[in-house]
Amino acid sequence: MKASVTQLMTSIVVLISLVLFAGVASAEESAIVRALDACQPEIEAYCSQVTPGEGRLLACFVAHEDKISGQCGWALYEGMQELDAFVTAISYVAETCWDDLVEHCAEVEMGEGRVATCLLEHEGEVAPECKQAMKDVELQVVDE
């Protein structure tokens, strides 16, 4: 089944996030782990009843920002900086390689890094700008 443009863009955001930069997926996980570790006292004191997901834990931190320790605040700041750089890289590849993704990967089933893998498999056929973007962000499949 052919993917729609919206599905393909969603796929790009989700799937490239799993395969950007050799080890970025694990780097992002470690940023989350570092923040959770640094903020454990705040989670226990103020957010223990919050179900994680969909930004609820972050909203709890915002609601109690006057009580957040420097260690927790710094870990959250570092995580936000990493996330910002990560989103910038995703956007760069998606925008630069859009035509190539539509041409070569629109038929690819989304999930588990298949769209990004498709882009890598067609590296020899993509526009020079796309190839450069892939190189710039060190796009590669991360074995799970």
Rosetta silent file (secondary structure, phi, psi, omega in degrees, C-alpha in Angstrom):
SEQUENCE: MKASVTQLMTSIVVLISLVLFAGVASAEESAIVRALDACQPEIEAYCSQVTPGEGRLLACFVAHEDKISGQCGWALYEGMQELDAFVTAISYVAETCWDDLVEHCAEVEMGEGRVATCLLEHEGEVAPECKQAMKDVELQVVDE
SCORE:     score description
SCORE:     0.000 S_00000001
   1 L     0.000  131.802 -177.559    0.000    0.000    0.000 S_00000001
   2 L   -74.126  132.355 -179.883    1.411    3.376   -0.994 S_00000001
   3 L   -75.920  142.159  174.875    2.111    5.706    1.931 S_00000001
   4 L   -75.775  166.359  178.768    0.516    9.136    1.906 S_00000001
   5 H   -59.963  -41.984  179.823    2.674   12.242    2.156 S_00000001
   6 H   -64.151  -44.333  178.231    1.540   12.719    5.773 S_00000001
   7 H   -62.232  -40.544 -179.120    2.338    9.108    6.633 S_00000001
   8 H   -65.024  -43.180  179.261    5.727    9.425    4.993 S_00000001
   9 H   -63.973  -42.624  176.941    6.555   12.620    6.926 S_00000001
  10 H   -61.170  -42.448  178.871    5.442   10.972   10.170 S_00000001
  11 H   -60.594  -42.315  179.720    7.542    7.969    9.265 S_00000001
  12 H   -58.660  -50.019 -177.280   10.544   10.193    8.649 S_00000001
  13 H   -61.543  -45.991 -177.202   10.241   11.822   12.044 S_00000001
  14 H   -74.845  -46.379 -171.477    9.743    8.556   13.897 S_00000001
  15 H   -79.733  -38.859  177.265   12.004    6.257   11.943 S_00000001
  16 H   -66.133  -29.716  177.322   14.945    8.517   11.266 S_00000001
  17 H   -62.062  -22.932  178.189   14.915    9.255   14.956 S_00000001
  18 H   -84.882  -15.285 -173.768   15.756    5.584   15.435 S_00000001
  19 H  -129.056    5.109  178.885   18.678    5.605   13.037 S_00000001
  20 L   -72.980  148.825  177.938   20.240    9.068   13.009 S_00000001
  21 L    47.983  129.446  176.276   23.849    9.440   14.062 S_00000001
  22 L   -56.174  106.071  177.124   25.604    6.250   14.996 S_00000001
  23 L    92.371    5.672  178.977   24.257    5.807   18.465 S_00000001
  24 H   -65.106  -36.701  178.474   21.995    8.852   18.728 S_00000001
  25 H   -56.828  -44.952  178.929   19.065    6.627   19.623 S_00000001
  26 H   -71.451  -30.849  176.707   21.050    5.358   22.578 S_00000001
  27 H   -65.133  -41.805  178.009   22.280    8.887   23.304 S_00000001
  28 H   -63.626  -42.434  177.555   18.686   10.096   23.470 S_00000001
  29 H   -60.994  -41.087 -178.884   17.810    7.223   25.766 S_00000001
  30 H   -68.123  -32.678  175.546   20.754    8.061   27.968 S_00000001
  31 H   -63.115  -40.238  177.884   19.641   11.714   28.140 S_00000001
  32 H   -66.392  -45.603  179.486   16.267   10.499   29.356 S_00000001
  33 H   -61.080  -44.035  178.915   17.882    8.118   31.834 S_00000001
  34 H   -60.343  -43.302 -179.645   20.192   10.883   33.089 S_00000001
  35 H   -66.616  -42.769  179.011   17.249   13.242   33.590 S_00000001
  36 H   -63.389  -41.163  177.713   15.162   10.604   35.352 S_00000001
  37 H   -63.935  -47.625 -178.138   18.084    9.735   37.618 S_00000001
  38 H   -65.540  -29.689 -175.793   18.861   13.377   38.408 S_00000001
  39 L  -100.450    8.258 -177.795   15.196   14.158   39.024 S_00000001
  40 H   -53.975  -44.203  178.643   14.327   11.052   41.044 S_00000001
  41 H   -60.793  -39.311  179.071   13.891   12.998   44.315 S_00000001
  42 H   -68.868  -38.548  178.082   11.514   15.439   42.589 S_00000001
  43 H   -61.560  -46.148 -179.479    9.612   12.607   40.940 S_00000001
  44 H   -66.313  -40.477 -175.579    9.160   10.914   44.303 S_00000001
  45 H   -78.059  -38.805 -170.599    8.266   14.117   46.157 S_00000001
  46 H  -119.879  -21.568 -169.858    6.014   15.893   43.663 S_00000001
  47 L  -126.292   18.341 -175.303    5.191   13.666   40.707 S_00000001
  48 L   -65.599  -23.667 -179.301    4.819   10.135   42.077 S_00000001
  49 L   -91.333   -0.559 -177.640    1.128   10.028   41.147 S_00000001
  50 L   -85.511  131.629  174.560    1.775   11.141   37.559 S_00000001
  51 L   -82.008  118.357 -179.452    1.544    8.524   34.826 S_00000001
  52 L   -61.171  149.470  178.274    4.585    9.049   32.587 S_00000001
  53 L   119.687  153.263  176.849    3.987    9.796   28.924 S_00000001
  54 L    54.747   31.251  174.893    2.545   12.500   26.702 S_00000001
  55 L    78.462    7.113 -176.628    4.471   15.202   28.561 S_00000001
  56 H   -66.335  -40.649 -179.806    2.709   14.669   31.895 S_00000001
  57 H   -66.377  -41.343  176.607    5.916   14.272   33.902 S_00000001
  58 H   -62.534  -40.301  177.534    7.391   17.395   32.325 S_00000001
  59 H   -62.124  -36.894  176.928    4.152   19.261   33.125 S_00000001
  60 H   -64.433  -42.537  177.124    4.535   18.153   36.722 S_00000001
  61 H   -60.619  -41.873  179.222    8.079   19.526   36.775 S_00000001
  62 H   -63.325  -41.883  179.774    6.817   22.831   35.374 S_00000001
  63 H   -63.589  -26.150 -178.921    4.081   22.954   38.017 S_00000001
  64 L  -115.962   27.606 -173.909    6.731   22.516   40.701 S_00000001
  65 H   -57.748  -27.556  179.539    9.550   24.448   39.026 S_00000001
  66 H   -73.605  -10.159 -178.696   10.212   26.474   42.161 S_00000001
  67 H  -111.802    1.057 -177.391   11.070   23.240   43.989 S_00000001
  68 L   -76.255  131.670  179.455   13.264   21.600   41.322 S_00000001
  69 L   -69.037  161.698  176.517   16.878   21.071   42.384 S_00000001
  70 H   -61.639  -38.534  179.734   19.749   22.466   40.381 S_00000001
  71 H   -62.118  -45.748  179.474   20.829   18.937   39.479 S_00000001
  72 H   -67.171  -46.227 -179.990   17.390   18.091   38.074 S_00000001
  73 H   -58.509  -42.042  179.540   17.050   21.440   36.318 S_00000001
  74 H   -66.231  -42.582  179.208   20.451   21.031   34.676 S_00000001
  75 H   -62.536  -39.863  177.824   19.668   17.472   33.529 S_00000001
  76 H   -66.652  -41.321  177.970   16.387   18.685   32.016 S_00000001
  77 H   -61.151  -47.725  178.905   18.177   21.580   30.303 S_00000001
  78 H   -60.612  -42.085  177.946   20.825   19.256   28.840 S_00000001
  79 H   -61.346  -41.104  178.623   18.120   16.880   27.641 S_00000001
  80 H   -65.215  -39.040  178.162   16.264   19.739   25.952 S_00000001
  81 H   -63.984  -43.973  177.916   19.477   20.846   24.224 S_00000001
  82 H   -63.597  -42.228  179.395   20.110   17.313   22.932 S_00000001
  83 H   -63.709  -41.003  178.343   16.509   17.010   21.791 S_00000001
  84 H   -60.960  -44.814  178.713   16.725   20.345   19.970 S_00000001
  85 H   -64.850  -38.834  179.546   19.856   19.228   18.102 S_00000001
  86 H   -63.591  -47.407  179.218   18.211   15.895   17.337 S_00000001
  87 H   -64.457  -37.834  177.098   15.058   17.502   15.924 S_00000001
  88 H   -60.991  -43.296  178.805   17.186   19.874   13.859 S_00000001
  89 H   -64.602  -42.381  178.691   19.022   16.904   12.335 S_00000001
  90 H   -61.046  -46.970 -179.226   15.755   15.090   11.602 S_00000001
  91 H   -62.088  -41.326  179.630   14.303   18.181    9.956 S_00000001
  92 H   -59.018  -50.282 -179.635   17.458   18.703    7.904 S_00000001
  93 H   -65.476  -45.039 -177.915   17.393   15.178    6.485 S_00000001
  94 H   -61.270  -45.298 -179.557   13.624   15.191    5.938 S_00000001
  95 H   -69.864  -43.480 -177.315   13.638   18.519    4.099 S_00000001
  96 H   -69.126  -35.911 -174.127   16.786   17.843    2.098 S_00000001
  97 L  -102.465    9.329 -173.421   15.800   14.299    1.110 S_00000001
  98 H   -51.621  -52.949 -178.065   12.050   14.820    0.722 S_00000001
  99 H   -60.901  -39.486  178.730   11.907   14.203   -3.048 S_00000001
 100 H   -67.791  -38.545  177.115   14.156   11.160   -2.736 S_00000001
 101 H   -63.544  -44.411  179.098   12.060    9.748    0.101 S_00000001
 102 H   -64.496  -43.583 -177.605    8.894   10.171   -1.926 S_00000001
 103 H   -68.066  -44.493 -171.111   10.499    8.693   -5.049 S_00000001
 104 H  -101.126  -22.138 -168.475   12.274    5.715   -3.490 S_00000001
 105 H  -125.636    7.195 -177.761   10.558    4.973   -0.190 S_00000001
 106 L   -64.356  -26.465 -179.034    6.860    5.839   -0.508 S_00000001
 107 L   -86.769   -5.987 -175.031    5.976    2.143   -0.873 S_00000001
 108 L   -75.788  133.679  175.371    7.929    1.105    2.219 S_00000001
 109 L   -66.361  134.049 -177.646    5.937   -0.114    5.199 S_00000001
 110 L   -78.921  149.555  176.748    6.515    2.241    8.098 S_00000001
 111 L   118.322  151.743  174.218    8.050    1.125   11.347 S_00000001
 112 L    55.895   31.976  175.118   11.246   -0.353   12.729 S_00000001
 113 L    78.088   11.318 -174.906   13.538    1.948   10.730 S_00000001
 114 H   -65.780  -37.606 -178.658   12.422    0.684    7.316 S_00000001
 115 H   -68.808  -43.873  177.124   12.032    4.129    5.689 S_00000001
 116 H   -64.841  -39.153  176.852   15.472    5.290    6.826 S_00000001
 117 H   -62.033  -40.644  177.286   16.922    1.944    5.750 S_00000001
 118 H   -59.107  -45.160  178.974   15.278    2.448    2.362 S_00000001
 119 H   -59.395  -43.770  178.716   16.926    5.840    2.055 S_00000001
 120 H   -65.004  -38.113  179.777   20.280    4.287    2.877 S_00000001
 121 H   -66.680  -24.746  179.991   19.708    1.461    0.377 S_00000001
 122 L  -103.063   18.620 -176.620   19.108    4.080   -2.345 S_00000001
 123 L   -53.454  -36.997  179.547   22.071    6.235   -1.343 S_00000001
 124 L   -71.744  -13.695 -177.257   23.618    5.815   -4.797 S_00000001
 125 L  -107.310   -9.818 -175.203   20.440    7.081   -6.456 S_00000001
 126 L   -81.535  163.001  178.752   19.586   10.076   -4.277 S_00000001
 127 L   -60.893  150.085  178.942   20.361   13.701   -5.050 S_00000001
 128 H   -54.793  -36.561 -179.701   23.825   14.923   -4.046 S_00000001
 129 H   -64.746  -39.969  178.195   22.246   17.238   -1.455 S_00000001
 130 H   -66.284  -44.504  178.553   20.454   14.303    0.152 S_00000001
 131 H   -58.065  -41.333  179.370   23.615   12.234    0.132 S_00000001
 132 H   -66.609  -41.010  178.451   25.420   15.107    1.848 S_00000001
 133 H   -61.530  -43.021  178.035   22.661   15.448    4.467 S_00000001
 134 H   -60.519  -40.697  178.377   22.886   11.724    5.179 S_00000001
 135 H   -67.653  -43.391 -177.764   26.653   12.089    5.584 S_00000001
 136 H   -57.551  -39.613 -178.210   26.302   15.223    7.722 S_00000001
 137 L   -97.736    5.407  179.359   24.117   13.441   10.277 S_00000001
 138 L    54.117   47.110 -179.148   25.951   10.133    9.917 S_00000001
 139 L   -61.752  125.817  174.457   22.718    8.372    9.005 S_00000001
 140 L  -161.509  157.579  179.725   22.983    4.650    9.525 S_00000001
 141 L   -74.192  132.811  177.955   20.911    1.770   10.750 S_00000001
 142 L  -100.192  118.941  177.580   21.345    1.105   14.440 S_00000001
 143 L   -69.832  134.504 -179.045   21.185   -2.583   15.281 S_00000001
 144 L   -90.705    0.000    0.000   18.879   -3.218   18.190 S_00000001
